[in-house]
Amino acid sequence: MKHLIDILDLSPQEIMELVNKACDIIEHPAAYAHKCDGKILATLFFEPSTRTRLSFESAMLSLGGQVLGFSSANSSSAAKGESVADTIRTVSCYSDIIAMRHPKEGAPLVASMHSLVPVINAGDGGHNHPTQTLTDLLTIHKEKGRFDHLTVGFCGDLKFGRTVHSLVGAMSRYEGIKFVLVSPEELKLPRYVKEESIKKRGIPYEQSVSLEAVMPELDILYMTRVQRERFFNEEDYLRLKDSYILTPDKLQNAKEDLRILHPLPRVNEISVTVDNDPRACYFKQVQYGKYIRMALILKLLGMD
C-alpha cells in the first residue's frame, strides 16, 4: 500500500506514467468507466473546498466507484474532539481509499500512519498540495509538451501558497528550469522551500516585486491569491490582498506562447478580461484535475 502525502513521494518517472494515464483517460473515457466498480472513496475535508473535493468525487464516480465523506470539520466527530488518528482508523474501515484536506500541516502524514487504506493529501495548511501539483503538471505537459527548459514565474502569495511549494519541488527535478519569484516582501517564498528545492539543486532563480519587469521572459505564469484564511492580522491581509492584479495591459510584453495557470479560487488577482486570452489555462486546469486524480486513484488501488 502506498500513500501520496508529498509530491516528492512520486519519482519523475511515476509522474510521467500518471500524466500518460490521464491523457489516455481523456482520449478513451469509456474504457475506464467501470475500473473501480465496488470501490469506495472517502473524502474527508476538514477545510472548505470546491474544485479539489468535487474533482475527487467526480473522478471516482467516473471510474464506476462510490463516494462518502464530509465537507467540513463541523459535520464530523472532529467537532467533538476526536483525533485525526481515530477518525482515519474509523473511516478506513468503510472505504478503499481516502482523500483528506486539513488546516494543520502534517495531518495527512499522521493519517497515513493509522490508515488501513491509501491516503491522499488533498492539502495540509500552507504546506503541501500534491494532487494540485499533478494537475499543474498535466496542464503544463498538455500546453507546452515538456517539463524541462522552462522559465516558471510564481506571483502573489508565495509564503502560504502550498500549491506553489509543491510545484517548485516538482519542477526543480527537471533540466533547464529557472524560477522567477514575484511577491511583496512579506509573502516571499519560505527559506526552507528555497533551500531544499532551489539552492540545493543549483537552480537559477530571481526575485522581483514587479510582475511587469519579468513578464517578457516567462514561459509559465503561476498566479495565486493572497489567502485571507492564512493571516492572523486582518490589517496585513487588506494591505497585501491587491498587490498583484493581472490585466491585459500587463500581458502586452508577454510571450505569445505564455501559459497562465492558477490553482483557483480566484478573488481578484486575475481580471475577468484575461479569461478569453488564449494564454489563460486556469479553467482547463480544473478539467485536467479530474483526469489526473482518476489516474492517481487507479495507481494507488493497484488497478492501473
C-alpha positions in Angstrom: 0.0 0.0 0.0 1.3 3.4 -0.9 0.1 6.9 0.1 0.6 10.3 -1.6 1.5 12.9 1.1 4.1 14.9 -0.7 4.7 15.3 -4.5 8.2 14.1 -3.9 6.8 10.7 -2.9 6.5 10.2 -6.7 9.5 9.9 -8.9 9.6 11.8 -12.2 9.0 8.5 -14.0 5.9 7.8 -11.9 4.6 11.3 -12.6 5.1 10.8 -16.3 3.2 7.5 -16.0 0.3 9.3 -14.3 0.3 12.0 -16.9 0.3 9.4 -19.7 -2.5 7.6 -18.0 -4.5 10.8 -17.6 -4.1 11.5 -21.3 -5.3 8.0 -22.2 -8.4 8.6 -19.9 -9.1 11.8 -21.8 -8.9 10.0 -25.1 -10.8 6.8 -24.1 -13.1 7.6 -21.1 -15.4 4.7 -21.8 -12.6 2.2 -21.2 -12.3 3.4 -17.6 -16.0 3.7 -16.7 -16.1 0.6 -14.6 -12.5 0.2 -13.4 -13.5 1.0 -9.8 -16.8 -0.8 -9.6 -17.4 -1.8 -6.0 -14.7 0.6 -4.6 -15.4 3.5 -2.2 -13.5 6.8 -1.9 -13.8 8.7 1.4 -13.4 12.5 1.1 -12.5 13.9 4.5 -12.4 17.7 4.1 -11.7 19.5 7.4 -11.3 22.7 5.4 -13.5 24.2 2.7 -13.0 23.1 -0.9 -14.9 23.2 -4.2 -12.6 22.0 -7.0 -10.4 19.5 -5.1 -13.3 17.8 -3.3 -15.7 17.7 -6.2 -13.0 16.7 -8.7 -12.0 13.7 -6.4 -15.7 12.7 -6.2 -16.2 13.2 -9.9 -13.1 11.2 -10.6 -14.2 8.2 -8.5 -17.8 8.3 -9.9 -16.4 8.4 -13.5 -14.4 5.2 -12.7 -17.6 3.5 -11.5 -16.8 3.8 -7.8 -18.8 5.4 -5.0 -18.1 8.2 -2.6 -18.7 9.0 1.1 -17.4 11.7 3.4 -17.8 15.2 4.8 -17.1 18.7 3.6 -16.3 20.4 6.9 -14.9 19.6 10.3 -18.1 20.7 12.0 -20.0 17.9 10.4 -17.6 15.2 11.7 -16.7 14.0 15.1 -13.7 16.3 15.0 -16.2 18.9 16.4 -16.4 16.6 19.4 -12.7 16.5 19.8 -11.9 13.2 18.0 -8.3 12.9 16.9 -7.2 12.6 13.3 -5.8 9.2 14.0 -9.1 7.9 15.4 -11.1 9.4 12.5 -8.9 7.9 9.9 -8.8 4.5 11.6 -12.6 4.5 11.6 -13.2 5.8 8.1 -10.6 3.4 6.6 -12.9 0.5 7.8 -15.6 1.9 5.5 -13.6 2.8 2.4 -10.9 1.6 0.0 -9.0 4.9 -0.4 -9.1 8.3 1.4 -8.6 11.9 0.2 -8.0 14.2 3.1 -7.7 18.0 3.5 -6.8 19.5 6.8 -5.7 23.0 8.0 -2.8 21.6 10.1 0.5 20.9 8.4 1.3 17.2 8.7 -2.2 15.9 9.5 -2.4 13.8 6.3 1.0 12.2 7.2 -0.3 11.3 10.7 -3.4 9.9 9.0 -1.3 7.7 6.7 0.3 6.2 9.8 -3.0 5.0 11.1 -5.0 4.2 8.0 -5.8 0.7 6.7 -6.1 2.1 3.1 -4.2 4.5 0.9 -4.4 8.2 2.0 -4.1 11.1 -0.5 -3.1 14.5 0.9 -5.6 17.0 -0.6 -3.9 19.9 1.0 -2.5 20.4 4.5 -2.4 24.0 5.7 0.3 26.1 4.0 2.5 23.0 3.4 1.6 20.8 0.5 -1.0 20.0 -2.2 0.4 17.2 -4.3 -2.7 16.5 -6.4 -2.9 20.1 -7.4 0.7 19.8 -8.5 -0.2 16.8 -10.6 -3.0 18.9 -12.1 -0.5 21.7 -12.8 2.0 19.3 -14.4 -0.6 17.7 -16.6 -1.7 21.2 -17.7 1.9 22.2 -18.4 2.5 18.9 -20.4 -0.7 19.4 -22.4 0.1 23.1 -23.2 3.9 23.1 -23.5 4.7 19.5 -24.4 7.5 19.2 -21.8 8.6 19.8 -18.3 12.2 20.9 -19.0 13.8 24.1 -20.2 11.1 26.4 -19.0 11.1 29.7 -17.1 8.4 29.5 -14.5 7.1 32.6 -12.7 5.2 32.4 -9.5 3.3 35.5 -8.5 1.4 36.5 -5.3 1.3 34.6 -2.0 4.5 32.5 -2.1 4.7 32.2 1.6 1.5 30.4 2.4 0.8 29.0 -1.0 1.0 25.2 -0.6 0.4 24.8 -4.4 3.5 26.9 -5.0 5.6 25.0 -2.6 4.6 21.7 -4.2 5.1 22.8 -7.8 8.5 24.3 -7.0 9.6 21.0 -5.6 8.3 19.0 -8.5 9.7 21.3 -11.3 13.1 21.5 -9.6 13.8 17.9 -10.7 13.8 18.8 -14.4 16.6 20.2 -16.6 16.9 23.8 -17.7 14.4 25.2 -15.2 14.5 28.7 -14.0 12.2 30.2 -11.3 11.1 33.8 -11.1 9.5 34.6 -7.7 7.3 37.7 -7.7 5.8 38.8 -4.4 5.8 41.5 -1.8 8.5 41.2 0.9 6.0 39.9 3.5 4.9 37.0 1.2 8.2 35.7 -0.2 8.9 32.0 -0.7 9.8 30.4 2.7 13.5 29.9 3.2 13.2 26.1 3.7 11.5 25.7 0.3 14.1 27.9 -1.4 17.0 26.0 0.3 15.6 22.4 -0.3 14.1 22.8 -3.8 16.1 25.6 -5.4 19.6 26.3 -3.9 20.5 22.7 -3.1 19.8 21.8 -6.7 21.6 24.8 -8.1 18.6 26.1 -10.0 18.8 29.6 -11.2 16.2 32.0 -9.8 15.4 35.6 -9.4 13.1 37.5 -7.0 11.2 40.6 -8.0 8.4 42.9 -6.7 7.4 43.8 -10.2 5.5 41.4 -12.4 5.7 43.7 -15.5 9.5 43.7 -15.2 9.9 39.9 -15.6 6.9 39.2 -17.8 8.8 39.0 -21.1 10.9 36.1 -20.0 8.2 33.8 -18.7 7.0 30.5 -20.3 4.6 29.8 -17.4 3.0 32.3 -15.1 1.5 30.8 -12.0 -0.8 33.3 -10.3 -2.0 32.8 -6.7 -4.4 34.6 -4.5 -3.5 36.2 -1.2 -5.1 33.8 1.2 -7.2 35.5 3.9 -7.5 32.3 5.9 -3.7 32.1 6.5 -3.5 35.6 8.1 -3.7 36.3 11.8 -3.9 40.0 11.2 -6.8 41.4 9.1 -4.9 44.6 8.5 -2.0 42.8 6.9 -4.3 40.9 4.6 -6.1 44.1 3.5 -2.8 45.8 2.8 -1.5 43.0 0.7 -4.5 41.4 -1.0 -4.3 43.6 -4.1 -0.6 43.5 -4.5 -0.8 41.9 -8.0 -3.7 42.0 -10.4 -3.2 40.5 -13.8 -4.8 42.6 -16.6 -4.5 42.6 -20.4 -2.2 45.6 -20.2 0.3 43.6 -18.1 0.4 40.9 -20.8 1.4 43.2 -23.6 5.0 42.2 -23.4 4.4 38.6 -22.6 5.4 35.7 -25.0 2.7 34.6 -27.4 3.1 31.0 -26.1 3.0 32.0 -22.4 0.6 29.9 -20.4 -1.2 31.4 -17.4 -2.1 29.0 -14.6 -3.9 29.5 -11.3 -5.0 26.8 -8.7 -8.2 28.8 -8.0 -10.3 30.0 -6.4 -9.7 33.4 -7.9 -10.6 36.5 -5.9 -9.5 39.5 -8.0 -5.8 38.7 -8.8 -6.7 37.9 -12.4 -9.1 40.3 -14.2 -12.0 38.5 -15.9 -10.9 40.3 -19.0 -8.0 37.9 -19.2 -10.2 34.9 -19.3 -10.7 35.0 -23.1 -6.9 35.3 -23.7 -5.8 32.1 -25.4 -2.8 32.0 -23.0 -5.2 31.7 -20.0 -5.3 28.0 -18.9 -6.8 28.1 -15.4 -10.2 26.7 -16.3 -8.5 24.0 -18.4 -6.6 23.1 -15.3 -9.9 22.4 -13.5 -10.9 19.9 -16.1 -7.4 18.3 -16.1 -7.6 17.9 -12.3 -10.4 15.3 -12.7 -8.4 13.1 -15.1 -5.1 13.2 -13.2 -7.0 12.2 -10.0 -8.6 9.3 -11.9 -5.2 8.1 -12.8 -3.9 8.5 -9.3 -6.8 6.6 -7.8 -6.2 3.7 -10.2 -2.5 3.7 -9.3 -3.0 3.7 -5.5 -5.6 1.0 -5.8 -3.3 -1.1 -7.9 -5.7 -1.1 -10.8 -3.8 0.9 -13.4 
